[in-house]
Amino acid sequence: QQSNVTSYGATALAIFTLEAFAGMWINAFIICVLCMDWIKKKILNSSEKILLLLGCSRFWHLCISWVFSFLSIIYPNYLYVYPILQLATFFRTFLNHSNLWFSVCLCVFYCIKITNFRNSFFIYLKVKIDRIVPWLLLGSEILALATGIIAYDIADKWHCNNCNSTGQGNLWEATVKMDKYFFPSFFLTGFGYAASFMAVIFSAVFLLFSLWRHKHKMQTNSMKSLSMDAHIRAMKSILSFLVMYSINFVCLVLNMVYATKKGSYVTFLIVVFQYTFPGVHSLILIFSNPKLEKALLKIL
């Protein structure tokens, strides 16, 4: 049984390493291109600010998640050294929720910027969106920071109550003993996932409905196909974003359900996709942004 766990851990770490480093390179590319453009033009538009913060948070989230996976599989006893487990939990939770809320901000921004509803509230948001974006980003960071602090407190209480009783045992065996701490943690993370997921769904529905109306109007007026192709490309981008976000949301929920079943194949598949999501979604964002796509094609 010990050899099976060791084999499983080695295989999991190898796959996580490939996915994490691929995701880090993709997000590092986004950061470098936007920073070079920022230095050259001395300014970034609202969508580029969101993309820059999203790329930074995903880069560091993948770094810390890989280090945590490496320690938990290869050197699990090191996580008992105070306060490594608490800090790892804080930064992973903070950066993970930053990713979620920055993605929501990007989706909401595209929704408001592209939709053509004549409602006075939508018109007001379209005019003020560039001034609203910094406040949205600040609010996202405050929510992520609060979530990270609560996660740190939960990990600290679990560590104090279980460190003496488990000694230098396997961390995966010790996690089963933290059942009484699951409810506040699950409620906290579940609320964040559900709220961000609902915001993405509403933004995508509004955007797709607006694009459908615009497409129908262009067909009626027999306009040029170039504009039609641009709108169809935007629809494909939003649909791919919604599909990936939906799968990611299901994996996040399943990860909470199988939290105590470390070493299972279901948990392995869930974590594999969670490591894949930041890189693949960032790659979609690159091909959805003409500036990033042009820079990538130039490098290739």
C-alpha positions in Angstrom: 0.0 0.0 0.0 2.9 2.4 0.8 4.4 1.7 -2.6 1.1 2.4 -4.3 0.8 5.7 -2.5 4.4 6.6 -3.4 3.8 5.7 -7.1 0.6 7.7 -7.1 2.3 10.7 -5.5 5.2 10.6 -8.0 2.8 10.4 -11.0 0.6 13.2 -9.6 3.6 15.4 -8.9 5.0 14.9 -12.5 1.7 15.8 -14.1 1.1 18.7 -11.8 4.6 20.0 -12.5 4.1 19.9 -16.3 0.7 21.7 -16.0 1.9 24.2 -13.5 5.0 25.3 -15.4 3.1 25.5 -18.7 0.5 27.7 -17.0 3.2 29.8 -15.5 4.9 30.4 -18.9 1.6 31.3 -20.5 0.7 33.8 -17.8 4.2 35.1 -17.6 3.9 35.9 -21.4 0.7 37.9 -20.7 2.5 39.8 -17.9 5.6 40.6 -20.0 3.6 41.8 -23.1 1.3 44.0 -21.1 4.2 45.4 -19.0 6.3 46.2 -22.1 3.3 47.9 -23.6 2.7 49.8 -20.4 6.3 51.1 -20.4 6.1 52.1 -24.0 2.7 53.8 -23.9 2.7 54.9 -20.2 -0.9 53.8 -20.0 -3.1 50.6 -19.9 -6.8 50.5 -20.8 -9.3 48.9 -18.4 -9.3 45.4 -19.9 -5.5 45.3 -20.0 -5.4 46.2 -16.3 -7.7 43.3 -15.5 -5.6 40.9 -17.7 -2.4 42.0 -16.0 -3.7 41.4 -12.5 -5.3 38.2 -13.6 -2.0 37.0 -15.1 0.0 37.9 -12.0 -2.5 36.2 -9.6 -2.6 33.1 -11.7 1.2 33.0 -12.0 1.8 33.1 -8.3 -1.1 30.8 -7.6 0.4 28.1 -9.7 3.8 28.7 -8.1 2.5 28.4 -4.6 0.2 25.5 -5.4 3.0 23.5 -7.0 5.3 24.1 -3.9 2.4 23.0 -1.7 1.9 19.9 -3.8 5.6 19.1 -3.7 5.8 19.4 0.0 2.6 17.5 0.7 3.7 14.6 -1.5 7.5 14.5 -1.0 8.1 16.2 2.4 4.7 16.2 4.2 6.3 16.6 7.6 7.7 20.0 6.6 4.1 21.3 6.5 3.9 20.8 10.3 6.5 23.5 10.9 4.7 26.6 12.1 3.5 28.6 10.2 4.2 27.0 6.8 0.8 25.3 6.5 -1.0 28.4 7.6 0.8 30.7 5.2 0.4 28.2 2.3 -3.3 28.0 3.0 -3.6 31.8 3.2 -1.8 32.5 -0.1 -3.4 29.6 -2.0 -6.9 30.7 -0.9 -6.2 34.4 -1.5 -4.8 33.9 -5.0 -7.4 31.4 -6.0 -10.2 33.8 -5.0 -8.4 36.6 -6.7 -8.4 34.5 -9.9 -12.1 33.9 -9.6 -13.0 37.6 -9.0 -10.6 39.0 -11.6 -12.2 36.6 -14.1 -15.6 37.9 -13.1 -14.4 41.5 -13.5 -13.2 40.7 -17.0 -16.4 39.0 -18.0 -18.5 41.9 -16.5 -16.3 44.4 -18.3 -16.8 42.7 -21.7 -20.5 42.5 -21.0 -20.9 46.2 -20.3 -18.5 47.3 -23.0 -20.1 45.3 -25.8 -23.8 45.2 -25.0 -26.1 47.6 -26.8 -29.1 47.7 -24.5 -31.0 51.1 -24.4 -31.7 50.8 -20.7 -30.5 53.9 -18.8 -28.7 51.9 -16.2 -26.6 50.0 -18.9 -25.9 53.3 -20.6 -24.7 54.8 -17.4 -22.4 51.8 -16.7 -21.0 51.9 -20.2 -20.1 55.6 -19.8 -18.6 55.1 -16.3 -17.1 51.6 -16.7 -13.5 52.8 -16.9 -13.9 54.6 -13.6 -15.7 51.6 -12.0 -13.0 49.0 -13.0 -10.4 50.2 -10.3 -13.1 49.9 -7.6 -14.1 46.5 -8.9 -10.5 45.3 -8.7 -10.1 46.8 -5.2 -13.3 45.1 -4.1 -12.1 41.8 -5.5 -8.9 42.0 -3.6 -10.6 42.9 -0.4 -12.9 39.9 -0.7 -10.0 37.6 -1.6 -8.0 38.9 1.3 -10.9 38.4 3.8 -11.3 34.8 2.5 -7.6 34.2 2.9 -7.5 35.5 6.4 -10.5 33.2 7.4 -8.8 30.2 5.7 -5.6 31.0 7.7 -7.5 31.1 10.9 -9.2 27.7 10.1 -5.8 26.1 9.2 -4.2 27.5 12.4 -6.9 26.0 14.6 -6.7 22.7 12.8 -2.9 22.7 13.1 -3.0 23.4 16.8 -5.5 20.7 17.6 -4.0 18.0 15.3 -0.2 18.6 15.3 0.4 17.1 18.8 -2.0 14.1 18.2 -0.6 13.1 14.8 3.1 13.8 15.5 5.1 13.4 12.4 2.6 11.3 10.5 1.4 11.6 7.0 -0.4 14.9 6.3 -3.0 13.1 4.1 -4.0 10.9 7.1 -4.2 14.0 9.4 -6.6 15.8 7.0 -9.3 13.3 7.8 -9.4 14.5 11.4 -10.4 18.0 10.5 -14.1 17.2 9.9 -15.3 19.8 12.4 -13.5 22.5 10.4 -15.0 21.6 7.1 -18.3 23.4 7.4 -17.0 27.0 7.8 -14.4 26.3 5.1 -16.9 24.8 2.7 -19.4 27.5 3.4 -16.8 30.2 2.7 -15.4 28.7 -0.5 -18.8 27.6 -1.7 -20.3 31.0 -1.3 -17.3 32.6 -3.2 -17.5 30.1 -6.0 -21.3 30.3 -6.3 -21.4 34.1 -6.3 -18.7 34.5 -8.9 -20.2 31.7 -11.1 -23.6 33.4 -11.0 -22.0 36.7 -12.0 -20.3 35.1 -14.9 -23.5 33.4 -16.1 -25.6 36.6 -16.0 -22.8 38.5 -17.8 -22.5 35.8 -20.5 -26.3 35.6 -21.0 -26.6 39.4 -21.4 -23.6 39.5 -23.7 -24.8 36.6 -25.9 -28.3 38.1 -26.1 -27.0 41.5 -27.1 -24.7 39.9 -29.7 -27.5 37.8 -31.1 -29.7 40.9 -31.5 -26.8 42.7 -33.2 -26.1 39.8 -35.5 -29.8 39.7 -36.5 -29.8 43.4 -37.2 -26.7 43.1 -39.4 -28.3 40.2 -41.4 -31.5 42.4 -41.8 -29.5 45.4 -43.0 -27.2 43.2 -45.2 -24.0 44.6 -43.7 -20.5 43.5 -44.4 -19.4 40.0 -43.2 -16.2 41.4 -41.6 -18.2 42.9 -38.7 -20.2 39.7 -38.5 -17.1 37.6 -38.2 -15.8 39.8 -35.4 -19.0 39.3 -33.4 -19.0 35.6 -34.1 -15.5 35.4 -32.8 -16.5 37.3 -29.6 -19.4 34.9 -29.1 -17.1 31.9 -29.4 -14.7 33.4 -26.9 -17.4 34.0 -24.4 -18.9 30.6 -24.9 -15.6 28.9 -24.4 -15.1 31.0 -21.3 -18.5 30.0 -19.9 -17.9 26.3 -20.7 -14.5 26.2 -19.0 -15.8 28.2 -16.0 -18.7 25.8 -15.7 -16.4 22.7 -15.7 -14.1 24.5 -13.2 -17.0 25.3 -10.9 -18.1 21.6 -11.0 -14.5 20.5 -10.2 -14.4 23.0 -7.3 -17.6 21.6 -5.8 -16.4 18.0 -6.3 -13.1 18.9 -4.7 -14.9 19.9 -1.5 -17.0 16.7 -1.6 -13.9 14.4 -2.0 -11.7 16.6 0.3 -11.2 13.7 2.8 -10.4 11.1 0.2 -6.8 11.9 -0.6 -5.2 9.6 -3.0 -8.4 8.7 -4.9 -8.5 8.9 -8.7 -11.5 11.2 -8.6 -9.5 13.7 -6.5 -6.5 13.2 -8.9 -8.7 14.1 -12.0 -10.2 17.1 -10.2 -6.8 18.5 -9.3 -5.5 17.8 -12.8 -8.2 20.0 -14.4 -7.7 22.7 -11.7 -4.1 22.9 -12.7 -5.0 23.0 -16.3 -7.7 25.7 -16.1 -5.4 28.7 -15.4 -3.2 27.9 -18.4 -5.8 26.9 -20.9 -8.1 29.8 -20.1 -5.2 32.3 -20.2 -4.3 30.8 -23.6 -7.9 31.5 -24.8 -7.6 35.1 -23.5 -4.4 35.5 -25.6 -6.1 34.4 -28.8 -9.1 36.6 -28.0 -6.9 39.7 -27.6 -5.4 41.0 -30.9 -2.4 42.6 -29.2 -1.4 39.4 -27.3 -2.2 37.2 -30.3 0.0 39.3 -32.5 2.9 39.2 -30.0 2.6 35.4 -29.6 2.5 34.8 -33.4 5.6 37.1 -33.8 7.5 35.0 -31.2 6.5 31.7 -32.8 
